[in-house]
Amino acid sequence: MSAGATGGSSGDREHFEAVVVGCGPGGAAAAARLADHGIETLVLERGTEAGSKNVSGGLVYAEESAPYTLDNLFEGFREAAAERPVTDYRIHNVAGDSVKTYDLTDLHEHDTEWCDAVLRRRMDSWLEAQVHEKASETGGGVLTDVRVNGLLREGGEIIGVTCDELDPIEADLIVAADGVNSELARDAGLMDWEVPEEWFQGVKAVVDMEPDVIDDRFDLEPDEGVAHLFSGDLFEGVRGGGFLYTNENSLSIGTVFHLDSLVEERAEPHQLLDALLTHPMMATWIGDDYDEREYAAKLVPDSKKVAHPEPYQDRLVLVGDAAGQMQAQGPIIKGMNHAVTAGALAADAFAVTRGNADPEAAGRRYARMLEESGTMDKLRPRRYELSRTVGERDAVTNAVERVLDSPVGRLALGNPLSNRVLERAYNSPFLVSMLPDTRTGYVTVPTIIGETQGRTIYWDNEVEPPTLEERIGDLTYDTDVGNPHIDLEDESSEASGAAVYACPVSAEDFGGGCYRSEEVKRNGTAETVVSLDTQPCVECGTCAVVADTT
């Protein structure tokens, strides 16, 4: 479809009632609901097809308390676009080769109608087809291969969007569903990428495996799936953990870490992923025929800190990652379902305020609906706001760590009587939602549990993950030779050196990644500087936070 084929014009510009930027879950939900309301909607998608630039080996939830879920917006979604339903959910506390496992079924099933593993390329491309069919009925549709690069303003007021490939487009509503690196959110000044502690970085491998092999190794029926989480000492003390999800004919295996902790520990993401892949406990699941289909990474907002309570400005509303709507609280990792709710609520808000002369009428109502639906309390729990004021102070953390690492602390955690208490604590939504973001919950407690209550794994893991060079060589992302999308503003090691090891396709001892350190001589003195090559970029957004870039 071409943008000039439909829509009314305002002066010399095309005009649509609604423009949705991005056709992921949040954008698709917004567009579908807008079409349901009979609103002329144009969806602009940057990828050659929806999902081609997305990275996720994740779980999508349908919460019983949510006003919208993917299956009630899109009939047949689970059968056509999801992988396996998750029927088993476990967390492994790791200390060396010792592992203590807890069942997380109670936590997993709390407020859960269903949960499926998904791969975004398959899911988003299916959603795109459904959205295009719906939007076409109201005079709109989906346009792919279009990069929206900013907001169109008139008299200082947002009235539309600007694009690389198209002339500016006006709209009465602009839905920014353009992901964690949202250029529209940045242009509006609603979100920034300056504080590492407000972000997670996820790195993931997709591993090919035949369905019957998955069933056998994980003891599953064909219509069953499992989610495993990992924490403890196998990640060099970095705050975060690992995951493994079973898909239809593959496994999604990855890690998610607090970005500030990655920087503090100077940890390299690909090595942390390899530590999980090569641990003895993975031997019986992965086997000796490791075939890595994909290596990718993604920046993830920590909604507890950045979910915007008023995600709008003029005619612009933010949904999903663009609004910081990613819930990551201990073993709870939910994002796509909240994006779906937000997108649908934004559409409903516009439908109610349609024709209102106040450009912020829809945005204000959208923010109120997020609050009234309970979505904001899930994203930014009040309990966490209270607990972090005390629990995330260094003095408190250090004191707790000393007690836990003492004979008394180890006796308390290692006592057989504490086993049931610990399992209940892991399964308590109340306790999980107020867990402070410190190494205590991610590293110390799981490690002590593994040491004192775990069983030793003696299996040999013969997996040899691809090297970083091999992983980069297998990437199929578009490059931008001659027109780089990242500009390095300050090449000094002090300003941008963290990108060398935090970038998932760079490393301190590897010269072929995005970022690399080089020693140069200037005016008779040696100086370490950072250089940049965007060709192997996976567009995760990490360097926007840890380096001085544009």
Disulfide bonds with the S-S distance in Angstrom:
none
